[in-house]
Amino acid sequence: MSHTSLFSPFHSTSLELDNRIVMAPMTRNFSPGGVPDQAVVDYYRRRAESGVGLIITEGTVIERPASKNEANIPNIYGEGLTGWAKVVEAVHAAGGKIAPQIWHTGAVFGRDATWRPTPMDSPSGISLSEESVGEPMSEADIADTIAAFGRAAGDAKRLGFDAIELHGAHGYLIDEFFWAHTNRRTDAWGGATIGERTRFAVEVLKAARAAVGPDFPIIIRLSQWKGGYWDNKLAANPAEMEAWLQPLVDAGANILHASQRRFWEPEFEGSDLNFAGWAKKVTGVPTITVGSVGLNGEFIAAFGGAASEPQSLDELLKRLDRGDFDLVAVGRAILNDPEWVAKVRDGRQDELKAFSPAAFATLY
């Protein structure tokens, strides 16, 4: 199929992109002490040089004592801002656009069991696996966290980022407030319905919007699945999805980043629309699809050591052409090969690389 739609321009508020390809945010853990260094600068610059429409950075955490679960996750406060300023400068010099993914890991454990913040921030004092991680967040904790998200958003704009993305997916803090399994609160931050449990994310979005002004693009990443709960559904039907997503749009989200493990899988019975397709249908705002784009194996298997081969983009292009979604996030294929976008654009499919999990251990 023709790649014309994939390489057509995109516009939303002040965000002008040359094409529809987004570099998906991927945790790398290569920022010593939380400060992106020259290797991180060069990593993002190489992707910008290849023609990625929008780079969304790895998650970079807000100023809270328990905001990260790995030591070398980058910070978006303090000296971390100095490192990110260099990344922004390099990406812009290469003709690219870039947004930070602003993050709080909540009660998700990292890979190093010896490095764990105590207590962890969480709605109800439990992890995804129901392990106790401390007391539920107090009203003061919640207010401070919302303010920290707002500061990070404002700092990102001042550094020259082209947009921001809030990480509201995959069982991390914002998502823990969405999910009844981890949000068992009986106050105004909980609730029996997904619409009620949007309140924390709504307040984070309002704080971010107040910090960046009315026209600066805000993306929020969302997922139905959580780590270890691959078939979970926050929204079991379109009505519940609207109750979940519309308040986020009303609070200031311009673009919804709908995370799936496999983009081609339908979200609800009776329609072949995927998560991004339904998110766009129920809210009317632009959406980003993601999930095993360009590779024949999905990313959870990759963490278990599975390799993947390049895969046709025909199904993706069919859905993009009919308007199911507006942007396409590509993860492992771009992590593995900084020239992936240029190769697809120029018809050099025979040069596309297979993915090896060994790529996770390097920053190239």
C-alpha beads as a LAMMPS data file, in Angstrom:
LAMMPS data file: protein, C-alpha beads

364 atoms
363 bonds

1 atom types
1 bond types

-500.0 500.0 xlo xhi
-500.0 500.0 ylo yhi
-500.0 500.0 zlo zhi

Masses

1 110.0

Atoms # bond

1 1 1 0.000 0.000 0.000
2 1 1 1.008 3.631 -0.498
3 1 1 2.653 5.320 2.470
4 1 1 1.197 8.716 1.471
5 1 1 -1.055 9.064 4.506
6 1 1 1.736 8.057 6.904
7 1 1 3.910 10.869 5.550
8 1 1 1.231 13.543 5.371
9 1 1 1.393 16.546 7.715
10 1 1 -0.515 16.727 10.997
11 1 1 -1.793 19.758 12.910
12 1 1 -3.255 20.091 16.405
13 1 1 -3.330 23.408 18.276
14 1 1 0.277 24.669 17.976
15 1 1 1.715 21.257 17.049
16 1 1 2.753 21.035 13.389
17 1 1 4.263 17.715 12.313
18 1 1 5.745 16.756 8.951
19 1 1 4.384 13.206 9.175
20 1 1 2.224 10.896 11.298
21 1 1 5.020 8.843 12.884
22 1 1 5.601 9.205 16.600
23 1 1 8.528 7.667 18.448
24 1 1 6.831 5.839 21.301
25 1 1 8.059 6.549 24.832
26 1 1 10.334 3.744 25.996
27 1 1 11.995 3.532 29.397
28 1 1 15.765 3.355 28.951
29 1 1 17.336 3.951 32.414
30 1 1 20.476 5.551 30.999
31 1 1 20.398 8.880 32.888
32 1 1 22.917 8.697 35.757
33 1 1 21.449 10.266 38.868
34 1 1 18.372 11.238 36.894
35 1 1 20.209 13.628 34.544
36 1 1 20.176 12.947 30.770
37 1 1 23.772 12.998 29.519
38 1 1 25.373 13.285 26.078
39 1 1 24.549 9.688 25.204
40 1 1 20.865 10.463 25.757
41 1 1 21.176 13.640 23.674
42 1 1 22.718 11.689 20.793
43 1 1 20.105 8.911 21.064
44 1 1 17.223 11.308 20.447
45 1 1 19.120 13.387 17.885
46 1 1 19.664 10.324 15.677
47 1 1 15.899 9.640 15.565
48 1 1 15.166 13.265 14.694
49 1 1 17.690 13.105 11.843
50 1 1 15.817 10.120 10.394
51 1 1 12.592 12.119 10.153
52 1 1 10.434 11.007 13.094
53 1 1 7.408 13.329 13.113
54 1 1 7.274 13.611 16.905
55 1 1 9.610 12.104 19.476
56 1 1 7.990 11.296 22.814
57 1 1 10.747 10.758 25.320
58 1 1 11.108 7.987 27.815
59 1 1 9.215 8.643 31.039
60 1 1 10.807 11.454 33.046
61 1 1 9.632 11.819 36.611
62 1 1 8.165 14.659 38.630
63 1 1 9.543 16.110 41.867
64 1 1 8.188 13.665 44.456
65 1 1 10.321 11.494 46.766
66 1 1 8.718 8.293 45.427
67 1 1 8.222 9.295 41.812
68 1 1 10.592 6.705 40.295
69 1 1 11.203 2.979 40.734
70 1 1 14.633 2.801 39.045
71 1 1 17.661 4.917 39.978
72 1 1 18.598 6.032 36.446
73 1 1 15.160 7.072 35.228
74 1 1 15.549 10.744 34.234
75 1 1 14.068 13.573 36.293
76 1 1 12.178 16.556 34.932
77 1 1 13.213 18.829 37.775
78 1 1 16.484 20.143 39.185
79 1 1 19.585 19.170 37.215
80 1 1 17.442 16.922 35.044
81 1 1 16.132 20.059 33.340
82 1 1 19.677 20.977 32.261
83 1 1 20.041 17.608 30.545
84 1 1 16.665 17.850 28.843
85 1 1 17.466 21.340 27.552
86 1 1 20.405 19.841 25.646
87 1 1 18.157 17.105 24.226
88 1 1 15.613 19.661 23.009
89 1 1 18.331 21.787 21.410
90 1 1 19.819 18.793 19.563
91 1 1 16.459 17.512 18.309
92 1 1 15.429 20.938 17.051
93 1 1 18.801 21.406 15.335
94 1 1 18.100 18.154 13.466
95 1 1 14.689 19.429 12.371
96 1 1 12.663 17.328 14.836
97 1 1 9.833 17.888 17.304
98 1 1 9.868 16.474 20.812
99 1 1 7.621 16.042 23.860
100 1 1 8.594 14.713 27.288
101 1 1 6.529 11.944 28.825
102 1 1 5.873 13.232 32.345
103 1 1 5.632 10.362 34.794
104 1 1 5.156 9.076 38.308
105 1 1 5.674 5.315 38.630
106 1 1 3.309 4.959 41.597
107 1 1 3.279 1.526 43.246
108 1 1 4.880 -0.403 40.381
109 1 1 8.057 -2.166 41.460
110 1 1 11.249 -1.735 39.457
111 1 1 13.605 -4.501 38.411
112 1 1 16.095 -3.822 41.217
113 1 1 14.483 -4.992 44.453
114 1 1 17.226 -3.263 46.469
115 1 1 16.227 0.146 45.105
116 1 1 12.667 0.966 46.091
117 1 1 11.191 4.197 47.465
118 1 1 9.496 3.720 50.851
119 1 1 6.694 4.491 51.214
120 1 1 5.443 4.492 47.644
121 1 1 2.749 6.873 46.415
122 1 1 -0.487 5.052 45.639
123 1 1 -4.216 5.682 45.948
124 1 1 -4.885 2.920 48.481
125 1 1 -1.506 1.800 49.798
126 1 1 -1.281 -1.312 47.606
127 1 1 0.608 -2.387 44.510
128 1 1 -0.966 -3.943 41.425
129 1 1 -0.433 -7.340 43.045
130 1 1 -2.087 -6.081 46.264
131 1 1 1.156 -5.941 48.233
132 1 1 1.166 -3.286 50.944
133 1 1 3.390 -0.320 50.017
134 1 1 2.508 2.102 52.810
135 1 1 -0.412 4.319 53.680
136 1 1 -2.784 5.624 51.012
137 1 1 -1.852 9.066 49.721
138 1 1 -3.131 11.838 51.959
139 1 1 -4.882 14.954 50.711
140 1 1 -1.564 16.792 51.124
141 1 1 0.285 14.099 49.139
142 1 1 -2.265 14.316 46.341
143 1 1 -2.138 18.111 46.223
144 1 1 1.682 18.114 46.153
145 1 1 1.745 15.508 43.383
146 1 1 -0.723 17.429 41.228
147 1 1 1.334 20.591 41.731
148 1 1 4.517 18.717 40.771
149 1 1 2.923 17.568 37.509
150 1 1 1.961 21.170 36.819
151 1 1 5.489 22.440 37.497
152 1 1 6.950 19.795 35.215
153 1 1 4.589 20.805 32.421
154 1 1 5.506 24.462 32.789
155 1 1 9.223 23.673 32.902
156 1 1 8.885 21.542 29.755
157 1 1 7.352 24.434 27.867
158 1 1 10.057 26.817 29.100
159 1 1 12.753 24.389 27.920
160 1 1 11.307 24.550 24.407
161 1 1 9.565 21.177 24.139
162 1 1 6.880 21.165 21.434
163 1 1 4.232 19.365 23.523
164 1 1 3.973 17.253 26.660
165 1 1 2.624 13.780 27.313
166 1 1 1.261 12.734 30.699
167 1 1 1.748 9.046 31.469
168 1 1 -1.672 7.799 32.516
169 1 1 -1.247 4.172 31.449
170 1 1 0.194 0.745 32.328
171 1 1 -0.617 0.699 36.029
172 1 1 1.482 3.717 37.045
173 1 1 0.212 6.385 39.441
174 1 1 -2.396 8.184 37.321
175 1 1 -3.650 4.831 36.047
176 1 1 -3.814 3.468 39.596
177 1 1 -6.427 6.113 40.343
178 1 1 -8.437 5.025 37.265
179 1 1 -8.485 1.337 38.220
180 1 1 -10.913 -0.002 40.832
181 1 1 -8.409 -2.782 41.663
182 1 1 -5.884 -0.245 42.991
183 1 1 -8.192 2.666 43.847
184 1 1 -10.347 1.530 46.766
185 1 1 -10.777 4.976 48.231
186 1 1 -14.136 6.034 49.617
187 1 1 -13.449 9.770 49.451
188 1 1 -13.742 12.112 46.464
189 1 1 -10.621 10.572 44.839
190 1 1 -12.284 7.159 44.490
191 1 1 -15.683 5.994 43.324
192 1 1 -17.663 3.083 41.968
193 1 1 -17.472 4.204 38.322
194 1 1 -14.625 4.980 35.957
195 1 1 -16.082 8.456 35.507
196 1 1 -15.689 9.153 39.230
197 1 1 -12.171 7.737 39.300
198 1 1 -11.007 10.171 36.614
199 1 1 -10.799 12.977 39.166
200 1 1 -7.069 12.693 39.896
201 1 1 -6.157 12.692 36.189
202 1 1 -8.550 15.584 35.576
203 1 1 -6.852 17.658 38.263
204 1 1 -3.401 16.777 36.880
205 1 1 -4.529 17.878 33.431
206 1 1 -5.956 21.117 34.786
207 1 1 -2.677 21.862 36.568
208 1 1 -0.701 21.133 33.415
209 1 1 -3.028 23.252 31.297
210 1 1 -2.782 26.167 33.719
211 1 1 1.018 25.936 33.555
212 1 1 1.362 25.819 29.757
213 1 1 -1.516 28.031 28.639
214 1 1 -4.448 27.398 26.298
215 1 1 -2.674 26.520 23.042
216 1 1 0.216 24.275 24.075
217 1 1 -0.429 20.636 23.070
218 1 1 -1.086 18.131 25.865
219 1 1 -1.157 14.395 25.149
220 1 1 -2.182 11.773 27.686
221 1 1 -1.230 8.119 27.344
222 1 1 -3.845 5.611 28.430
223 1 1 -4.242 1.856 28.492
224 1 1 -6.845 -0.716 29.363
225 1 1 -4.195 -3.346 30.249
226 1 1 -1.849 -3.245 33.228
227 1 1 1.336 -5.167 33.962
228 1 1 0.297 -8.745 34.663
229 1 1 -3.343 -7.958 33.828
230 1 1 -3.173 -8.099 30.056
231 1 1 -6.912 -8.517 29.402
232 1 1 -8.084 -5.865 31.860
233 1 1 -10.761 -3.395 30.740
234 1 1 -11.198 -0.080 32.519
235 1 1 -14.034 0.528 30.063
236 1 1 -16.086 -2.543 29.131
237 1 1 -18.097 -0.766 26.437
238 1 1 -18.180 2.502 24.443
239 1 1 -20.364 4.293 27.000
240 1 1 -17.888 3.571 29.780
241 1 1 -15.032 4.660 27.513
242 1 1 -16.736 7.987 26.908
243 1 1 -17.292 8.419 30.665
244 1 1 -13.547 7.791 31.170
245 1 1 -12.098 9.850 28.329
246 1 1 -14.393 12.835 27.849
247 1 1 -13.561 14.381 31.246
248 1 1 -9.869 14.205 30.297
249 1 1 -10.532 16.078 27.064
250 1 1 -12.679 18.616 28.888
251 1 1 -9.817 19.160 31.374
252 1 1 -7.287 19.967 28.655
253 1 1 -6.082 16.865 26.785
254 1 1 -5.688 17.596 23.054
255 1 1 -4.532 14.134 21.910
256 1 1 -5.190 10.682 23.379
257 1 1 -2.401 8.097 23.112
258 1 1 -4.203 4.744 23.199
259 1 1 -1.777 2.005 24.199
260 1 1 -2.417 -1.584 23.090
261 1 1 -0.166 -4.618 22.910
262 1 1 -1.242 -5.226 19.278
263 1 1 -2.758 -2.322 17.337
264 1 1 -4.854 -4.565 15.065
265 1 1 -6.955 -6.082 17.846
266 1 1 -10.559 -4.807 18.183
267 1 1 -11.469 -3.104 21.444
268 1 1 -15.116 -4.159 21.652
269 1 1 -17.211 -6.869 20.039
270 1 1 -19.155 -5.916 16.928
271 1 1 -16.533 -3.523 15.508
272 1 1 -12.980 -3.810 14.246
273 1 1 -12.050 -0.410 15.719
274 1 1 -9.063 -0.637 18.016
275 1 1 -8.581 1.364 21.221
276 1 1 -7.394 4.483 19.376
277 1 1 -10.310 4.163 16.959
278 1 1 -12.872 4.044 19.754
279 1 1 -11.150 6.825 21.703
280 1 1 -11.445 9.079 18.662
281 1 1 -15.026 8.012 17.993
282 1 1 -16.304 8.783 21.509
283 1 1 -14.383 12.058 22.033
284 1 1 -13.748 13.484 18.564
285 1 1 -10.141 14.424 19.367
286 1 1 -7.048 13.132 17.531
287 1 1 -5.599 9.846 18.732
288 1 1 -2.309 7.955 18.546
289 1 1 -2.326 4.206 17.995
290 1 1 0.510 1.985 19.201
291 1 1 1.262 -1.683 19.680
292 1 1 3.665 -3.916 17.734
293 1 1 3.828 -1.590 14.723
294 1 1 6.303 -2.801 12.106
295 1 1 7.198 -6.038 13.891
296 1 1 5.573 -9.474 14.022
297 1 1 6.083 -10.011 17.758
298 1 1 4.647 -7.956 20.602
299 1 1 6.693 -6.069 23.168
300 1 1 5.816 -8.031 26.312
301 1 1 7.296 -11.138 24.683
302 1 1 10.403 -9.088 23.866
303 1 1 11.036 -8.536 27.568
304 1 1 11.017 -12.312 27.894
305 1 1 13.742 -12.594 25.247
306 1 1 11.682 -12.973 22.054
307 1 1 13.009 -11.530 18.810
308 1 1 10.782 -10.088 16.059
309 1 1 10.961 -9.746 12.294
310 1 1 9.834 -6.751 10.221
311 1 1 6.122 -6.847 9.391
312 1 1 4.027 -5.291 6.636
313 1 1 2.397 -1.942 7.401
314 1 1 -0.602 -2.629 5.132
315 1 1 -3.124 -3.207 7.928
316 1 1 -1.929 -0.111 9.747
317 1 1 -2.160 2.008 6.598
318 1 1 -5.670 0.742 5.834
319 1 1 -6.868 1.917 9.241
320 1 1 -5.002 5.215 9.031
321 1 1 -6.423 5.893 5.558
322 1 1 -10.006 5.404 6.742
323 1 1 -9.427 7.799 9.643
324 1 1 -9.546 5.421 12.609
325 1 1 -6.684 7.351 14.238
326 1 1 -4.378 10.231 13.376
327 1 1 -0.863 9.307 14.486
328 1 1 1.120 6.078 14.764
329 1 1 3.589 5.441 17.592
330 1 1 6.461 3.091 16.804
331 1 1 8.509 1.643 19.651
332 1 1 10.951 -1.245 19.317
333 1 1 11.476 -0.827 15.572
334 1 1 12.792 2.715 16.136
335 1 1 14.657 1.779 19.334
336 1 1 16.423 -0.919 17.335
337 1 1 17.086 1.194 14.242
338 1 1 17.316 5.013 14.350
339 1 1 16.919 5.106 10.543
340 1 1 13.612 3.177 10.499
341 1 1 11.519 6.174 9.425
342 1 1 13.826 7.108 6.565
343 1 1 13.914 3.516 5.331
344 1 1 10.100 3.263 5.298
345 1 1 9.750 6.686 3.658
346 1 1 12.262 5.857 0.931
347 1 1 10.903 2.384 0.175
348 1 1 13.951 0.593 1.590
349 1 1 11.965 -2.201 3.210
350 1 1 14.683 -4.723 2.447
351 1 1 16.955 -2.770 4.831
352 1 1 14.581 -2.951 7.813
353 1 1 16.160 -4.777 10.727
354 1 1 14.879 -7.622 12.835
355 1 1 14.492 -6.740 16.515
356 1 1 16.675 -8.375 19.129
357 1 1 16.048 -7.881 22.864
358 1 1 19.760 -7.112 23.121
359 1 1 18.793 -3.615 21.928
360 1 1 17.303 -2.909 25.366
361 1 1 20.804 -3.034 26.861
362 1 1 22.249 -0.309 24.647
363 1 1 21.520 3.357 23.939
364 1 1 22.174 3.891 20.256

Bonds

1 1 1 2
2 1 2 3
3 1 3 4
4 1 4 5
5 1 5 6
6 1 6 7
7 1 7 8
8 1 8 9
9 1 9 10
10 1 10 11
11 1 11 12
12 1 12 13
13 1 13 14
14 1 14 15
15 1 15 16
16 1 16 17
17 1 17 18
18 1 18 19
19 1 19 20
20 1 20 21
21 1 21 22
22 1 22 23
23 1 23 24
24 1 24 25
25 1 25 26
26 1 26 27
27 1 27 28
28 1 28 29
29 1 29 30
30 1 30 31
31 1 31 32
32 1 32 33
33 1 33 34
34 1 34 35
35 1 35 36
36 1 36 37
37 1 37 38
38 1 38 39
39 1 39 40
40 1 40 41
41 1 41 42
42 1 42 43
43 1 43 44
44 1 44 45
45 1 45 46
46 1 46 47
47 1 47 48
48 1 48 49
49 1 49 50
50 1 50 51
51 1 51 52
52 1 52 53
53 1 53 54
54 1 54 55
55 1 55 56
56 1 56 57
57 1 57 58
58 1 58 59
59 1 59 60
60 1 60 61
61 1 61 62
62 1 62 63
63 1 63 64
64 1 64 65
65 1 65 66
66 1 66 67
67 1 67 68
68 1 68 69
69 1 69 70
70 1 70 71
71 1 71 72
72 1 72 73
73 1 73 74
74 1 74 75
75 1 75 76
76 1 76 77
77 1 77 78
78 1 78 79
79 1 79 80
80 1 80 81
81 1 81 82
82 1 82 83
83 1 83 84
84 1 84 85
85 1 85 86
86 1 86 87
87 1 87 88
88 1 88 89
89 1 89 90
90 1 90 91
91 1 91 92
92 1 92 93
93 1 93 94
94 1 94 95
95 1 95 96
96 1 96 97
97 1 97 98
98 1 98 99
99 1 99 100
100 1 100 101
101 1 101 102
102 1 102 103
103 1 103 104
104 1 104 105
105 1 105 106
106 1 106 107
107 1 107 108
108 1 108 109
109 1 109 110
110 1 110 111
111 1 111 112
112 1 112 113
113 1 113 114
114 1 114 115
115 1 115 116
116 1 116 117
117 1 117 118
118 1 118 119
119 1 119 120
120 1 120 121
121 1 121 122
122 1 122 123
123 1 123 124
124 1 124 125
125 1 125 126
126 1 126 127
127 1 127 128
128 1 128 129
129 1 129 130
130 1 130 131
131 1 131 132
132 1 132 133
133 1 133 134
134 1 134 135
135 1 135 136
136 1 136 137
137 1 137 138
138 1 138 139
139 1 139 140
140 1 140 141
141 1 141 142
142 1 142 143
143 1 143 144
144 1 144 145
145 1 145 146
146 1 146 147
147 1 147 148
148 1 148 149
149 1 149 150
150 1 150 151
151 1 151 152
152 1 152 153
153 1 153 154
154 1 154 155
155 1 155 156
156 1 156 157
157 1 157 158
158 1 158 159
159 1 159 160
160 1 160 161
161 1 161 162
162 1 162 163
163 1 163 164
164 1 164 165
165 1 165 166
166 1 166 167
167 1 167 168
168 1 168 169
169 1 169 170
170 1 170 171
171 1 171 172
172 1 172 173
173 1 173 174
174 1 174 175
175 1 175 176
176 1 176 177
177 1 177 178
178 1 178 179
179 1 179 180
180 1 180 181
181 1 181 182
182 1 182 183
183 1 183 184
184 1 184 185
185 1 185 186
186 1 186 187
187 1 187 188
188 1 188 189
189 1 189 190
190 1 190 191
191 1 191 192
192 1 192 193
193 1 193 194
194 1 194 195
195 1 195 196
196 1 196 197
197 1 197 198
198 1 198 199
199 1 199 200
200 1 200 201
201 1 201 202
202 1 202 203
203 1 203 204
204 1 204 205
205 1 205 206
206 1 206 207
207 1 207 208
208 1 208 209
209 1 209 210
210 1 210 211
211 1 211 212
212 1 212 213
213 1 213 214
214 1 214 215
215 1 215 216
216 1 216 217
217 1 217 218
218 1 218 219
219 1 219 220
220 1 220 221
221 1 221 222
222 1 222 223
223 1 223 224
224 1 224 225
225 1 225 226
226 1 226 227
227 1 227 228
228 1 228 229
229 1 229 230
230 1 230 231
231 1 231 232
232 1 232 233
233 1 233 234
234 1 234 235
235 1 235 236
236 1 236 237
237 1 237 238
238 1 238 239
239 1 239 240
240 1 240 241
241 1 241 242
242 1 242 243
243 1 243 244
244 1 244 245
245 1 245 246
246 1 246 247
247 1 247 248
248 1 248 249
249 1 249 250
250 1 250 251
251 1 251 252
252 1 252 253
253 1 253 254
254 1 254 255
255 1 255 256
256 1 256 257
257 1 257 258
258 1 258 259
259 1 259 260
260 1 260 261
261 1 261 262
262 1 262 263
263 1 263 264
264 1 264 265
265 1 265 266
266 1 266 267
267 1 267 268
268 1 268 269
269 1 269 270
270 1 270 271
271 1 271 272
272 1 272 273
273 1 273 274
274 1 274 275
275 1 275 276
276 1 276 277
277 1 277 278
278 1 278 279
279 1 279 280
280 1 280 281
281 1 281 282
282 1 282 283
283 1 283 284
284 1 284 285
285 1 285 286
286 1 286 287
287 1 287 288
288 1 288 289
289 1 289 290
290 1 290 291
291 1 291 292
292 1 292 293
293 1 293 294
294 1 294 295
295 1 295 296
296 1 296 297
297 1 297 298
298 1 298 299
299 1 299 300
300 1 300 301
301 1 301 302
302 1 302 303
303 1 303 304
304 1 304 305
305 1 305 306
306 1 306 307
307 1 307 308
308 1 308 309
309 1 309 310
310 1 310 311
311 1 311 312
312 1 312 313
313 1 313 314
314 1 314 315
315 1 315 316
316 1 316 317
317 1 317 318
318 1 318 319
319 1 319 320
320 1 320 321
321 1 321 322
322 1 322 323
323 1 323 324
324 1 324 325
325 1 325 326
326 1 326 327
327 1 327 328
328 1 328 329
329 1 329 330
330 1 330 331
331 1 331 332
332 1 332 333
333 1 333 334
334 1 334 335
335 1 335 336
336 1 336 337
337 1 337 338
338 1 338 339
339 1 339 340
340 1 340 341
341 1 341 342
342 1 342 343
343 1 343 344
344 1 344 345
345 1 345 346
346 1 346 347
347 1 347 348
348 1 348 349
349 1 349 350
350 1 350 351
351 1 351 352
352 1 352 353
353 1 353 354
354 1 354 355
355 1 355 356
356 1 356 357
357 1 357 358
358 1 358 359
359 1 359 360
360 1 360 361
361 1 361 362
362 1 362 363
363 1 363 364
